[in-house]
C-alpha cells in the first residue's frame, strides 16, 4: 500500500462533522501567502483559505516563522488530519509551487503540501510533498513515492515542484537544490477507482493524522505560479578563471563549460542550438566546436563549448553577465537544430576588458 492509499484509508476514519462544507473563493496566479495580514491566533483573513478536514486547529502564529513575523500553524488529532486549501481559478499546463515547512521540534511528525480534489470530502492529496519527522526524510508522491533527502525536525525546509501536465513529469527542489527531474505525476483530471472522477484544482497544506496526540507543523512563504519549461543549468565561462575577463577586441574563441549533475546530463545538449550573448557555437568546418570532458572531476562528463569572441554582442554583456541559451537534443539523440528538445538557460559573471571594445556586435550568421 503506497502513501496515497494509506492517506485514503485514514481519511475514511473521519466522520462527516470533521469536514467543512464551506465554499472557497478562487485565487489567481501568481499566488503568494506569508500570513502577515492576519493577527496572531486567528485563521488566515479574507476569503482565500478554506478548511477541508478539521483536526485540532489551524491559526496564524508569531512564535515560529521563516520570514516576516508570522506563519500558519496546523495541528491534527490522532485520527483526523488538519487540511486547509485555496482554490485555483486556472490550472495551466505548466504550474509551479513552493512552500517552506517546519515540524515542531518535539511535537511535529508529518506535513503535507500539494493538491486536493475539488469536492469537499476526505481523500488523499495528489502531486504532494511529505516532510516526515519520524523518518527524517522529504519525499514526493506523484504516480509513485520518491525519496528526495533527509530532514531534521525543528528546522525550516523549502520544497518546490515544477509540474508539467503536458509531459506528466515534474522537477523537484529541496532547499534550492534540484533533487529530481522527469518524476512522473498524476494529471490535472483523472479517474481514481476509490473516488471516481478527480479534479485537482485545490492546493493546500496539511498536518497529517499520525496517531500521535499532537502533530504541530508550520508553513510560510507559499507561492504558486504559471511556470516555464525552461531548464536552468550550471555553466562556467573560462573554466579555471575566477574573474572571467573578456577582451571583446581580441580574436579567437571563448570556452564555456556546461556542467552535468546527478539530475542533469549535459551530454544531451545540442551545440547547434547554443548561443552565448547572441553568438552561436563556433564551427570547425561543418562541426560545432564542442567536446566532452569531466571538468569538475565529479565523474560525470561535462560539455565544453567554444564561441567566437568577435561574434559576442557587447550590449548583452554590458551588465556583467554572460547568458547561455540552447536546447537538448531530440529523442533520436542526433545533432539536429530543426528538431529541438527542452530549452535551457545558464548564466555566469564576466568582466569586460576596456581596450578595443566594440560598440556594436557583428550580425549573427
Secondary structure as UniProt FT lines:
FT   HELIX           3..11
FT   TURN            12..13
FT   HELIX           16..18
FT   STRAND          26..27
FT   STRAND          31..33
FT   TURN            36..37
FT   TURN            40..41
FT   STRAND          50..53
FT   STRAND          57..61
FT   TURN            68..69
FT   STRAND          71..75
FT   TURN            78..79
FT   STRAND          82..88
FT   STRAND          94..103
FT   TURN            105..107
FT   STRAND          110..116
FT   STRAND          126..132
FT   TURN            133..136
FT   STRAND          137..141
FT   STRAND          145..150
FT   TURN            153..154
FT   STRAND          156..164
FT   TURN            165..168
FT   STRAND          169..174
FT   TURN            175..176
FT   STRAND          177..184
FT   STRAND          189..192
FT   TURN            193..195
FT   STRAND          196..199
FT   STRAND          202..207
FT   STRAND          216..226
FT   STRAND          231..232
FT   STRAND          235..237
FT   TURN            238..240
FT   STRAND          245..246
FT   TURN            248..249
FT   STRAND          253..258
FT   TURN            262..263
FT   HELIX           266..268
FT   STRAND          269..276
FT   TURN            277..278
FT   STRAND          279..281
FT   STRAND          283..284
FT   TURN            285..286
FT   STRAND          287..288
FT   STRAND          290..293
FT   STRAND          302..308
FT   HELIX           309..311
FT   HELIX           314..317
FT   TURN            318..319
FT   STRAND          321..328
FT   TURN            331..332
FT   TURN            337..338
FT   STRAND          343..349
FT   STRAND          351..352
FT   TURN            355..356
//
